[in-house]
Amino acid sequence: MSLQHTEAAPDGPLIPRPERTPGALRAACAVVAPQLLAAYDQAKEQALAEAVEHGSLGPVHAYLNHWAALIEIERHPETARAYHRAEYLAQVATAPEEAREHLSTAGGIYRDAAKAVRAE
C-alpha cells in the first residue's frame, strides 16, 4: 500500500484508514506522524515480547488497537492538534483540576478514535 499526504477538507482524513496490521499501521504512521515511528517500533517489539512471554496474543491485539486509535487521530489534522494541545496543557497545568480537565479532553478524543476504528 502506498500512502501519500494529500490536501483534505478542514478535518477530513489525510489518508484512508489503514488496515489494522503492523505493516499498514506503520506505513500510515510514517505518513501522518513520522515523529512517532520510533515509539511505534518500540511498542511493536514490546508487544511481541510480551506475547511470547505470556503465550498470548493479547498484547499484540492491544498494541494494534492502541496504534489504530492513534493513527485515527493523526489522520485528522484538527483532531490531532486538539489532542496534542490537550496533552501538552495537561503536562504544564499548575493545578490538578486543570490537568484533569485537559486529560479528560485528550481521553475523549482518544476514546472517539478507538470507537471509530472498532466500528469499521
Backbone as JSON, one array per atom type, in Angstrom:
{
  "sequence": "MSLQHTEAAPDGPLIPRPERTPGALRAACAVVAPQLLAAYDQAKEQALAEAVEHGSLGPVHAYLNHWAALIEIERHPETARAYHRAEYLAQVATAPEEAREHLSTAGGIYRDAAKAVRAE",
  "N": [[0.84, -1.17, 0.0], [0.61, 2.15, -0.88], [1.11, 5.21, 0.6], [0.35, 8.64, 0.71], [0.72, 12.08, 1.61], [-2.1, 14.11, 1.39], [-4.05, 16.93, 0.41], [-6.83, 17.79, 2.34], [-10.27, 18.13, 3.36], [-11.18, 20.59, 5.91], [-11.1, 19.08, 8.45], [-10.92, 16.64, 7.35], [-9.83, 13.3, 6.57], [-6.32, 12.76, 6.12], [-5.28, 10.57, 4.9], [-6.5, 7.36, 3.74], [-8.21, 5.21, 6.1], [-6.06, 2.96, 7.6], [-5.55, -0.62, 7.32], [-5.79, -2.8, 10.15], [-3.11, -3.88, 10.69], [0.3, -4.69, 11.45], [2.15, -3.78, 9.41], [0.57, -2.07, 7.78], [-0.3, -0.12, 9.62], [2.15, 0.93, 10.41], [3.07, 2.02, 8.0], [1.12, 3.98, 7.61], [1.6, 5.55, 9.87], [4.12, 6.52, 9.22], [3.45, 8.38, 7.33], [1.47, 10.18, 8.45], [2.39, 10.78, 11.01], [5.35, 10.85, 11.34], [7.19, 11.39, 13.35], [6.53, 9.7, 15.37], [7.39, 7.17, 14.74], [9.58, 5.76, 15.91], [8.58, 5.24, 18.48], [6.4, 3.69, 17.75], [7.67, 1.42, 16.63], [9.02, 0.5, 18.9], [6.86, -0.1, 20.59], [5.69, -2.17, 19.15], [7.7, -4.16, 19.24], [7.81, -4.58, 22.01], [5.2, -5.54, 22.48], [5.26, -7.92, 21.01], [7.26, -9.3, 22.42], [6.03, -9.54, 24.94], [3.85, -11.09, 24.21], [5.07, -13.51, 23.52], [6.28, -14.13, 25.97], [4.04, -14.46, 27.64], [2.54, -16.27, 26.28], [0.33, -15.51, 24.78], [-1.83, -13.77, 22.56], [-2.89, -11.42, 23.34], [-1.35, -9.03, 24.12], [-0.46, -8.23, 21.57], [-2.83, -7.7, 20.2], [-3.72, -5.57, 21.79], [-1.71, -3.64, 21.33], [-2.07, -3.23, 18.55], [-4.71, -2.22, 18.52], [-4.39, 0.11, 20.06], [-2.53, 1.61, 18.53], [-3.95, 1.84, 16.15], [-5.97, 3.55, 16.97], [-4.44, 5.83, 17.65], [-3.37, 6.48, 15.12], [-5.74, 7.0, 13.82], [-6.48, 9.39, 15.06], [-4.32, 11.03, 14.22], [-4.76, 11.07, 11.47], [-6.57, 13.05, 11.03], [-6.08, 16.33, 10.87], [-7.04, 18.62, 12.46], [-8.19, 17.35, 14.64], [-5.97, 15.99, 15.62], [-4.37, 18.18, 16.35], [-5.95, 19.26, 18.45], [-5.89, 17.11, 20.25], [-3.12, 16.84, 20.85], [-2.65, 19.36, 21.9], [-4.28, 19.33, 24.18], [-3.0, 17.26, 25.62], [-0.48, 18.47, 26.02], [-1.2, 20.78, 27.5], [-2.16, 19.55, 29.79], [0.18, 18.53, 30.82], [1.6, 20.84, 31.52], [-0.02, 22.08, 33.3], [-0.81, 23.81, 36.29], [-2.45, 23.26, 38.35], [-4.15, 20.51, 39.83], [-6.87, 20.13, 39.08], [-7.05, 21.5, 36.68], [-5.26, 20.03, 35.11], [-6.63, 17.58, 35.09], [-8.9, 18.3, 33.62], [-7.86, 18.85, 31.06], [-6.72, 16.35, 30.51], [-9.04, 14.86, 30.43], [-10.21, 15.88, 28.12], [-8.31, 15.06, 26.17], [-8.52, 12.3, 26.57], [-11.18, 11.85, 25.8], [-11.03, 12.41, 23.06], [-9.3, 10.37, 22.28], [-10.84, 8.1, 22.99], [-13.02, 8.41, 21.23], [-11.71, 8.07, 18.8], [-10.79, 5.43, 19.06], [-13.23, 4.12, 19.19], [-14.18, 4.66, 16.63], [-12.4, 3.21, 14.98], [-12.92, 0.65, 15.84], [-15.49, 0.3, 14.96], [-15.38, -0.16, 12.27]],
  "CA": [[0.0, 0.0, 0.0], [1.37, 3.38, -0.96], [0.41, 6.3, 1.26], [0.91, 9.95, 0.46], [-0.03, 13.19, 2.17], [-2.96, 14.8, 0.44], [-4.83, 18.01, 1.0], [-8.15, 17.29, 2.65], [-11.19, 19.1, 3.94], [-10.61, 21.1, 7.16], [-10.65, 17.99, 9.32], [-11.05, 15.38, 6.64], [-8.63, 12.48, 6.75], [-5.2, 12.95, 5.2], [-5.09, 9.29, 4.2], [-7.55, 6.4, 4.1], [-7.96, 4.47, 7.34], [-5.3, 1.75, 7.27], [-5.93, -1.9, 7.92], [-5.2, -2.96, 11.48], [-1.99, -4.82, 10.63], [1.53, -3.97, 11.78], [2.71, -3.09, 8.26], [-0.3, -0.97, 7.33], [-0.26, 0.94, 10.63], [3.47, 1.58, 10.36], [3.1, 2.84, 6.79], [0.28, 5.15, 7.88], [2.33, 6.37, 10.84], [5.22, 7.19, 8.5], [2.89, 9.5, 6.57], [0.75, 11.18, 9.24], [3.09, 11.1, 12.26], [6.67, 10.21, 11.28], [7.89, 11.59, 14.62], [6.14, 8.62, 16.27], [7.83, 5.87, 14.23], [10.42, 5.05, 16.89], [7.68, 4.76, 19.53], [5.62, 2.61, 17.14], [8.53, 0.24, 16.54], [9.27, 0.03, 20.26], [5.61, -0.71, 21.08], [5.52, -3.44, 18.45], [8.67, -5.11, 19.8], [7.38, -4.88, 23.37], [4.0, -6.37, 22.38], [5.67, -9.26, 20.58], [7.98, -9.93, 23.53], [5.05, -9.9, 25.97], [3.05, -12.18, 23.67], [5.87, -14.72, 23.65], [6.46, -14.39, 27.4], [2.79, -14.89, 28.27], [1.87, -17.25, 25.44], [-0.98, -14.94, 24.48], [-1.84, -12.71, 21.56], [-3.5, -10.23, 23.95], [-0.53, -7.83, 23.98], [-0.4, -7.83, 20.17], [-4.11, -7.07, 19.91], [-3.76, -4.29, 22.5], [-0.84, -2.71, 20.6], [-2.72, -2.89, 17.28], [-5.85, -1.36, 18.8], [-3.89, 1.41, 20.51], [-1.94, 2.36, 17.42], [-5.01, 2.16, 15.2], [-6.63, 4.75, 17.51], [-3.54, 6.98, 17.49], [-3.31, 6.83, 13.69], [-7.05, 7.61, 13.51], [-6.37, 10.79, 15.49], [-3.36, 11.73, 13.37], [-5.28, 11.2, 10.11], [-7.4, 14.26, 11.01], [-5.2, 17.38, 11.4], [-7.63, 19.41, 13.54], [-8.34, 16.45, 15.79], [-4.61, 15.77, 16.15], [-3.96, 19.42, 17.04], [-6.69, 19.35, 19.71], [-5.4, 16.04, 21.11], [-1.77, 17.18, 21.33], [-2.78, 20.56, 22.73], [-4.81, 18.9, 25.48], [-1.93, 16.54, 26.31], [0.53, 19.45, 26.43], [-1.74, 21.62, 28.58], [-2.23, 18.72, 30.99], [1.54, 18.4, 31.36], [2.08, 22.11, 32.06], [-1.01, 22.61, 34.23], [-0.28, 24.06, 37.63], [-3.43, 22.77, 39.33], [-4.65, 19.19, 39.48], [-8.16, 20.22, 38.39], [-6.75, 21.93, 35.31], [-4.67, 18.88, 34.43], [-7.71, 16.61, 34.87], [-9.76, 18.81, 32.55], [-7.16, 18.63, 29.79], [-6.63, 14.91, 30.3], [-10.37, 14.42, 30.05], [-10.36, 16.24, 26.71], [-7.48, 14.13, 25.38], [-9.11, 10.97, 26.7], [-12.38, 11.81, 24.97], [-10.6, 12.32, 21.66], [-8.77, 9.02, 22.09], [-11.96, 7.14, 23.02], [-13.77, 8.56, 19.98], [-10.9, 7.46, 17.72], [-10.82, 3.98, 19.28], [-14.57, 3.68, 18.83], [-14.28, 4.74, 15.17], [-11.69, 2.09, 14.32], [-13.61, -0.62, 16.2], [-16.76, 0.23, 14.24], [-15.19, -0.46, 10.84]],
  "C": [[0.89, 1.23, 0.0], [0.55, 4.51, -0.37], [1.12, 7.61, 0.96], [0.07, 10.98, 1.18], [-0.87, 13.81, 1.08], [-3.65, 15.93, 1.16], [-6.24, 17.48, 1.21], [-9.03, 18.43, 3.14], [-10.65, 19.51, 5.3], [-10.22, 20.03, 8.18], [-10.95, 16.65, 8.67], [-9.77, 14.59, 6.8], [-7.58, 12.77, 5.69], [-4.99, 11.73, 4.33], [-6.29, 8.4, 4.52], [-7.19, 5.69, 5.41], [-7.22, 3.18, 6.98], [-5.91, 0.5, 7.89], [-5.24, -2.0, 9.28], [-4.19, -4.08, 11.46], [-0.73, -4.03, 10.94], [2.1, -3.17, 10.6], [1.89, -1.9, 7.81], [-0.29, 0.18, 8.33], [1.08, 1.67, 10.61], [3.56, 2.49, 9.14], [2.27, 4.11, 6.98], [0.97, 6.1, 8.85], [3.44, 7.15, 10.15], [4.71, 8.41, 7.74], [2.32, 10.57, 7.49], [1.46, 11.58, 10.52], [4.48, 10.47, 12.28], [7.48, 10.37, 12.57], [7.58, 10.49, 15.63], [6.65, 7.25, 15.84], [8.68, 5.09, 15.24], [9.55, 4.48, 18.01], [6.83, 3.6, 19.01], [6.44, 1.32, 17.13], [8.8, -0.36, 17.92], [8.03, -0.67, 20.82], [5.38, -2.07, 20.44], [6.45, -4.5, 19.05], [8.26, -5.53, 21.21], [6.16, -5.81, 23.35], [4.36, -7.8, 21.97], [6.39, -10.0, 21.7], [7.01, -10.38, 24.62], [4.18, -11.06, 25.49], [3.78, -13.51, 23.82], [5.99, -15.11, 25.12], [5.2, -14.98, 28.03], [2.04, -15.94, 27.47], [0.47, -16.8, 25.05], [-0.85, -13.87, 23.42], [-2.45, -11.41, 22.09], [-2.65, -8.97, 23.8], [-0.44, -7.32, 22.54], [-1.71, -7.13, 19.77], [-4.2, -5.68, 20.57], [-2.9, -3.25, 21.77], [-1.48, -2.28, 19.28], [-3.9, -1.96, 17.5], [-5.41, 0.04, 19.22], [-3.35, 2.23, 19.34], [-2.96, 2.67, 16.33], [-5.74, 3.42, 15.66], [-5.73, 5.98, 17.35], [-3.45, 7.42, 16.03], [-4.63, 7.48, 13.27], [-7.04, 9.09, 13.92], [-5.49, 11.56, 14.53], [-3.83, 11.91, 11.93], [-6.07, 12.5, 9.93], [-6.62, 15.4, 11.66], [-5.79, 18.19, 12.56], [-7.8, 18.58, 14.81], [-6.98, 16.21, 16.45], [-4.12, 17.01, 16.91], [-4.64, 19.52, 18.4], [-6.17, 18.32, 20.72], [-4.03, 16.41, 21.7], [-1.79, 18.41, 22.21], [-3.26, 20.17, 24.12], [-3.74, 18.15, 26.28], [-0.87, 17.5, 26.85], [0.03, 20.27, 27.62], [-1.88, 20.83, 29.88], [-0.85, 18.61, 31.64], [2.02, 19.68, 32.02], [1.1, 22.73, 33.05], [-0.41, 22.76, 35.62], [-1.23, 23.58, 38.73], [-3.95, 21.41, 38.88], [-5.98, 19.23, 38.7], [-7.97, 20.6, 36.93], [-6.17, 20.77, 34.51], [-5.73, 17.84, 34.12], [-8.61, 17.04, 33.72], [-9.13, 18.55, 31.18], [-7.0, 17.14, 29.48], [-7.97, 14.32, 29.89], [-10.64, 14.72, 28.58], [-9.58, 15.28, 25.83], [-8.07, 12.73, 25.41], [-10.37, 10.82, 25.86], [-12.05, 11.68, 23.49], [-10.09, 10.92, 21.37], [-9.9, 7.99, 22.05], [-12.79, 7.2, 21.74], [-13.02, 7.89, 18.82], [-10.92, 5.93, 17.85], [-12.17, 3.4, 18.86], [-14.72, 3.67, 17.29], [-13.58, 3.57, 14.5], [-12.29, 0.74, 14.68], [-14.87, -0.81, 15.36], [-16.59, -0.17, 12.78], [-15.5, -1.84, 10.47]]
}
